Amino acid sequence: MPGFLFLAPDQHGNLPICRVLLPFSPFNKAITKVKINFQALGCRLNEAELETWSSEFQRKGHQLTQDSGDADLVVFNSCSVTAEADRKSRKLINRIHRVNPQCKLVVTGCYASLQPQQVEQQLGVDLVIDNQRKDQLVKQVLDRFAMDDQPVQAIDQHSLFERGRHRAFIKVQDGCRYRCTFCIVTVARGEERSRTTQEIIEEIRRHHQQGVQEIVITGVHVGGYGSDRGSSLYQLLSEILDKTSIPRIRLASVEPWDLPDNFFQLFTDSRLMPHMHLPLQSGSDSVLRRMARRCKTAEFSMLVDKARSTIPLFNVTTDIIVGFPGETDDEWRQTMQFVEQVGFGHMHIFTYSKREGTKAARLPDQVPRQVKHTRSRELHQLAQQMKHRDMSQHLGKHYDVLWEKTESPQSSLWSGYTPHYYRVQKHSHEIRSSQISGVMLNSIEDNKSIFSENISSIC
């Protein structure tokens, strides 16, 4: 059916500026097999969801491409954890459209869920799918754009490798029942919903059969796994260790209050990597109360001690929010002292910014920008010192490394990760992608490295 446009002149005889609405056409030409590019911002859960969708599209016979400029369709899983994440999401949508204005663009994720009208109005966006409907994203996209949905018999390469990734993120649950005062994600993601253990185990087995060597257990509230099923994260990990043979298992961020006393005994199985990201957020108990966090500093310290006494050199990484509303000089000193006392292998440092829709945005005594900047710089300096100190303990030791990629297609400089999640680089012509092999760590390099053929560097 053709589209019609009627232009009525105004009282001065001028024709109005208008937008022409044409009838919907999937790709303006008959395309049954579509090239799809996936983009994500934010958490590992977003990556896990991309992996699920990419596998589903691939099973329907569609191709994956790492180049958004070459794609017929781009799926963007957005983030809204901070106001800065909103800005980055908008920027990436604009960039995708600028690079490839002909492609169809589907936007989902937390930003799309919290600001659907704003996203719908952004130039280039063809379809918005909120978090509550994203489990059916592939079906919605196939229907919306009249794409081929006939399954194929064989797939040449795992979708993970097609997208240039080497570890599989396994989504075990979604949603969170807690309401930290700074967090908007619980609003965007909704109530807790856990997958069945059998579903998870079958997915891990499929990944392993297709050449994946490492998985990462992820979710919004990973430690809350099973709260709606009468199970727990401990039980899930026990089942995975018992019923799969995948060589390396990692955990995404886990809230410290979710871990039972015997949790770290699981790590005596060397397939469970000796690294956990335990978000602290502040080293001051009074700030933690304003955040509505459920773990005090003394309890956090005991948890880390338990991990390191069970598994020597256990790597604990964390998150810290700088300049939370009302944070005094004394509370900041408490945080600096506690962070140094515990010692972290790495810290994600976030400068607090108001997030509309959260309780923290309404708290009094917002910290001045310059004060937050000074504190952030101070903490970053401490973080670098602690990271160097932690890495130094691994020098001269042998570790198995999962190799991921070279610096360029022509390069022999490979990079991969140790069990403790430290990045290692090594010159070799024998290494292959997704291979696990042993190395001895010889030197620490901060971003710039010089290597000989038989020396590995940790960075």
C-alpha positions in Angstrom: 0.0 0.0 0.0 1.6 3.3 -1.0 2.2 6.1 1.6 0.5 9.5 1.0 1.6 12.9 2.2 -0.7 16.0 2.2 1.0 19.4 2.7 -1.2 22.3 3.6 0.4 25.8 3.3 0.2 28.1 6.4 -1.4 31.6 6.3 1.8 33.0 4.7 1.8 30.4 1.9 4.8 28.4 3.4 4.8 24.6 3.3 5.6 23.0 6.7 8.6 20.9 7.5 7.4 17.4 8.0 8.5 13.8 8.6 7.4 11.3 5.9 6.0 8.1 7.4 6.4 5.3 4.9 4.8 1.9 5.2 7.0 -0.6 7.2 9.4 -2.7 5.1 11.7 -5.2 7.0 14.9 -4.4 5.1 13.6 -2.7 1.9 14.6 -5.8 0.1 14.0 -9.6 0.4 16.5 -10.8 3.0 16.1 -14.2 4.6 19.5 -14.6 6.1 20.5 -11.5 8.1 23.9 -10.3 9.3 23.6 -9.4 13.0 25.9 -7.3 15.2 25.6 -7.3 19.0 26.6 -4.4 21.3 26.5 -4.1 25.1 27.3 -1.7 27.8 27.6 -2.4 31.5 27.4 -5.6 33.5 28.4 -9.1 32.6 24.7 -10.1 32.7 24.2 -7.9 29.5 27.0 -10.0 27.9 25.3 -13.2 29.0 22.1 -12.2 27.4 23.8 -11.2 24.1 25.4 -14.7 24.0 22.0 -16.3 24.4 20.4 -14.2 21.7 23.4 -14.7 19.3 23.1 -18.5 19.7 19.4 -18.4 19.0 19.8 -16.2 15.9 22.6 -18.5 14.7 20.4 -21.6 15.1 17.8 -19.8 12.9 20.4 -19.6 10.1 21.4 -15.9 10.5 25.0 -14.7 10.5 27.0 -12.9 13.2 29.3 -10.0 12.4 31.7 -8.1 14.7 31.4 -5.1 12.4 28.3 -2.9 13.1 29.0 -1.2 9.8 28.5 -4.5 7.9 25.3 -5.5 9.7 21.7 -5.6 8.5 20.6 -5.6 12.2 22.2 -4.4 15.4 21.0 -5.4 18.8 22.1 -3.1 21.6 21.8 -4.2 25.3 21.9 -0.9 27.2 22.9 0.1 30.7 21.5 2.6 33.2 23.5 2.0 36.4 24.5 5.6 36.5 23.6 8.9 34.7 26.9 8.5 32.9 25.8 5.0 31.7 22.6 6.7 30.3 24.8 9.2 28.4 27.0 6.4 27.0 23.9 4.5 25.9 22.6 7.5 24.0 26.0 8.1 22.5 26.4 4.5 21.3 22.9 4.5 19.7 23.9 7.6 17.8 27.2 6.1 16.7 25.6 2.9 15.5 23.1 4.9 13.4 25.8 7.2 12.1 28.1 4.3 11.1 25.3 2.3 9.5 22.1 4.3 8.9 20.6 1.5 6.8 20.6 -1.1 9.5 17.7 -2.0 11.7 18.5 -1.1 15.4 16.9 -2.9 18.3 17.6 -1.4 21.8 16.9 -3.3 25.0 18.4 -3.4 28.5 18.0 -1.2 31.6 18.2 2.2 29.8 15.5 1.1 27.4 13.4 -0.1 30.3 13.7 3.1 32.4 13.5 5.6 29.5 11.5 3.8 26.7 9.9 6.9 25.2 13.3 8.7 25.0 14.9 5.7 23.3 12.0 5.3 20.9 12.4 8.9 19.7 16.1 8.6 19.1 17.1 8.7 15.5 17.7 5.3 14.0 15.9 3.2 16.7 13.5 0.7 15.1 12.4 -1.4 18.1 12.6 -1.0 21.9 12.3 -4.1 24.1 12.2 -3.7 27.8 13.7 -6.1 30.4 10.4 -7.8 31.1 10.1 -8.9 27.5 13.7 -9.6 26.6 13.4 -13.3 27.2 11.4 -13.3 23.9 13.7 -10.9 22.1 14.6 -13.2 19.3 11.0 -14.1 18.5 10.0 -10.4 18.7 12.7 -9.4 16.3 12.1 -12.2 13.8 8.4 -11.3 13.8 8.9 -7.6 13.6 11.3 -7.7 10.7 9.8 -10.7 8.9 13.1 -12.6 9.2 13.6 -16.3 8.4 13.1 -18.5 11.4 13.8 -21.9 10.0 16.3 -23.8 12.1 19.6 -24.9 10.5 21.1 -28.4 10.9 24.7 -27.4 11.6 26.6 -24.4 12.8 30.2 -23.8 11.7 31.5 -22.0 14.7 30.2 -21.2 18.2 28.5 -17.8 18.4 30.9 -16.8 21.2 33.9 -17.2 19.0 32.1 -15.5 16.1 31.7 -12.4 18.3 35.4 -12.5 19.4 34.7 -13.7 22.9 36.4 -16.6 24.8 34.6 -17.1 28.1 30.8 -17.8 28.3 28.7 -15.8 30.6 26.0 -17.9 32.1 22.9 -16.1 33.3 21.5 -18.0 36.3 19.0 -15.5 37.6 17.6 -12.0 37.1 16.2 -9.3 39.4 17.0 -8.4 43.0 15.0 -8.3 46.2 17.1 -5.7 47.9 17.0 -2.0 47.6 20.3 -0.3 48.1 19.6 3.4 48.2 22.0 4.2 45.3 20.8 1.5 42.9 18.4 1.9 40.0 19.0 -1.5 38.5 16.6 -3.3 40.9 13.9 -1.0 39.5 14.9 -1.8 35.9 15.3 -5.5 36.4 12.4 -6.3 38.7 11.9 -9.2 41.2 14.2 -12.2 41.5 13.7 -15.1 39.0 16.1 -18.1 38.9 16.6 -20.6 36.1 16.5 -24.3 36.9 19.7 -26.0 37.8 19.1 -28.5 34.9 18.8 -25.7 32.4 22.0 -24.1 33.6 24.0 -27.4 33.5 22.8 -28.2 30.0 23.9 -24.8 28.8 27.3 -25.2 30.3 27.7 -28.7 28.7 26.7 -27.2 25.3 29.4 -24.5 25.6 32.0 -27.0 26.6 31.2 -29.4 23.8 31.7 -26.5 21.4 35.1 -25.6 22.6 34.5 -23.1 25.4 37.0 -23.6 28.3 35.7 -21.1 30.9 32.3 -19.9 32.1 31.3 -17.0 34.3 28.2 -17.4 36.6 26.3 -14.1 36.4 23.0 -12.4 37.2 21.7 -9.2 38.9 21.9 -10.8 42.3 24.0 -13.9 41.8 24.1 -14.7 45.6 20.3 -14.7 45.6 20.2 -17.6 43.2 17.4 -20.1 44.2 15.6 -17.8 46.5 12.4 -18.5 44.5 13.2 -22.2 44.0 14.3 -23.4 47.5 17.9 -23.7 46.3 21.1 -21.6 46.7 24.3 -20.5 45.0 26.2 -23.0 47.0 24.0 -25.8 45.8 24.1 -24.6 42.2 28.0 -24.5 42.2 28.1 -28.0 43.9 25.9 -29.4 41.1 28.0 -27.7 38.3 31.2 -29.1 39.8 29.6 -32.5 40.0 27.8 -32.7 36.7 30.0 -30.8 34.3 33.6 -31.1 33.3 34.3 -27.6 32.0 37.8 -26.7 33.1 37.3 -23.2 34.5 34.4 -21.7 36.5 34.2 -18.1 37.6 31.7 -16.0 39.5 30.6 -12.5 38.6 30.0 -10.0 41.4 28.4 -11.5 44.5 27.1 -9.6 47.5 29.1 -10.5 50.6 26.1 -11.1 52.8 24.9 -14.0 50.6 27.8 -16.4 51.4 27.4 -19.1 54.0 30.2 -20.1 56.3 31.3 -23.1 54.3 31.2 -21.3 50.9 34.9 -21.1 50.3 35.4 -24.8 50.8 34.0 -25.1 47.2 37.2 -23.5 46.0 39.3 -26.5 47.1 38.1 -27.8 43.7 40.7 -26.1 41.4 38.1 -25.8 38.6 36.5 -23.0 40.6 38.9 -20.0 40.0 40.4 -18.4 43.1 38.9 -14.9 42.5 35.7 -13.2 43.6 34.4 -9.7 43.2 32.8 -8.7 46.5 31.3 -5.2 46.3 32.2 -3.2 49.5 31.0 0.3 48.3 32.4 2.0 51.4 34.8 1.3 54.3 32.7 3.3 56.7 29.9 1.6 58.6 27.9 4.9 58.9 28.0 5.3 55.1 27.0 1.7 54.6 23.9 2.3 56.7 22.9 5.3 54.5 23.4 3.0 51.5 21.2 0.3 53.1 24.0 -2.2 52.7 23.6 -5.4 54.6 27.3 -6.1 55.5 29.4 -4.2 57.9 33.1 -3.7 57.6 33.9 -6.2 60.4 31.9 -8.9 58.6 33.4 -8.1 55.3 36.9 -8.4 56.7 36.1 -11.8 58.3 34.8 -13.0 54.9 38.0 -12.0 53.1 40.1 -13.6 55.8 38.2 -16.9 55.4 38.7 -16.9 51.7 42.5 -16.3 52.0 43.0 -18.8 54.8 41.2 -21.5 52.7 42.9 -20.6 49.4 46.3 -18.9 49.7 46.6 -15.8 47.4 42.8 -15.7 46.8 42.2 -12.6 44.8 39.4 -10.3 46.1 38.3 -7.4 44.0 35.7 -4.8 44.9 33.6 -1.7 44.1 33.9 1.6 46.0 31.6 4.6 45.6 33.4 7.9 46.3 31.5 10.9 47.7 28.2 9.3 48.7 25.8 11.9 50.1 26.9 13.1 53.6 30.3 11.4 53.4 32.5 13.4 55.8 36.2 13.7 55.9 36.3 11.3 58.8 34.2 8.7 57.0 36.5 9.0 54.0 39.5 8.4 56.1 37.8 5.3 57.5 37.3 4.0 54.0 40.9 4.6 53.0 42.1 2.9 56.1 39.8 -0.1 55.7 40.6 -0.6 52.0 44.3 -0.6 52.7 43.9 -2.9 55.6 42.0 -5.5 53.5 44.0 -5.1 50.4 42.3 -5.7 47.0 43.7 -7.0 43.8 41.6 -4.5 41.8 39.0 -1.9 42.6 36.2 -0.4 40.4 36.0 3.2 41.7 32.8 5.1 41.0 32.3 8.8 41.7 28.8 9.2 43.1 26.3 11.1 40.9 22.6 11.6 41.6 20.5 8.9 40.0 16.8 10.0 39.8 14.5 7.3 41.1 16.8 6.3 43.9 16.5 7.2 47.6 20.1 8.5 47.6 19.2 11.2 45.2 17.0 12.7 47.9 19.6 12.6 50.7 20.9 15.8 52.1 24.6 17.0 52.1 25.6 16.1 48.6 29.4 16.1 48.4 30.9 18.9 46.2 32.4 17.8 42.9 35.9 18.9 43.7 35.9 17.0 46.9 34.8 13.9 45.1 37.4 14.4 42.5 40.2 14.7 45.1 39.0 11.6 47.0 38.7 9.6 43.8 42.3 10.5 42.7 43.6 9.5 46.2 41.8 6.1 46.0 43.0 5.4 42.5 46.6 5.9 43.7 46.1 3.4 46.6 44.4 1.0 44.2 47.4 0.9 41.9 49.8 0.3 44.9 47.7 -2.6 46.1 47.4 -4.1 42.7 51.1 -4.0 42.2 51.7 -5.5 45.7 49.2 -8.3 45.0 50.6 -9.2 41.6 54.2 -9.2 43.0 53.2 -12.2 45.1 52.7 -14.3 42.0 56.1 -13.6 40.4 58.2 -16.8 39.9 55.1 -19.0 40.2 53.7 -21.2 37.5 50.0 -20.9 36.5 47.7 -22.2 33.8 46.6 -19.4 31.5 43.6 -19.4 29.2 44.8 -17.7 26.1 42.4 -15.4 24.3 43.9 -13.3 21.5 46.9 -11.7 20.0 47.5 -7.9 19.9 46.9 -8.0 16.1 46.4 -10.7 13.5 50.0 -10.5 12.5 51.4 -10.4 16.1 52.8 -13.3 18.2 52.1 -11.4 21.4 49.3 -13.4 23.1 47.2 -12.3 26.1 45.2 -14.4 28.5 44.2 -14.7 32.1 45.5 -16.6 35.1 43.1 -18.4 37.5 43.4 -15.3 39.8 42.2 -13.2 36.9 45.4 -11.4 36.2 46.1 -10.6 32.5 49.3 -12.3 31.2 51.1 -11.6 28.0 53.5 -13.9 26.2 55.3 -14.1 22.8 54.6 -17.4 21.2 53.9 -18.9 17.7 52.6 -22.1 19.2 49.7 -20.8 21.3 46.2 -21.0 20.0 43.0 -19.2 20.9 41.1 -20.8 23.8 44.1 -23.0 24.7 45.1 -23.5 28.3 48.8 -23.8 29.0 51.2 -23.2 31.8 53.6 -20.3 32.2 55.9 -18.9 34.8 55.3 -15.2 35.6 58.5 -13.2 35.3 57.8 -9.5 35.3 55.1 -6.9 36.0 54.5 -4.4 33.2 52.1 -1.4 33.5 50.6 -1.2 30.0 54.0 -1.0 28.2 55.9 -4.2 27.9 59.1 -5.6 26.4 59.3 -9.4 26.0 61.7 -12.0 25.0 60.4 -15.2 23.4 60.3 -17.2 26.7 59.3 -14.6 29.1 55.7 -13.9 30.3 54.6 -10.7 31.9 51.7 -10.1 34.2 49.7 -6.8 33.8 
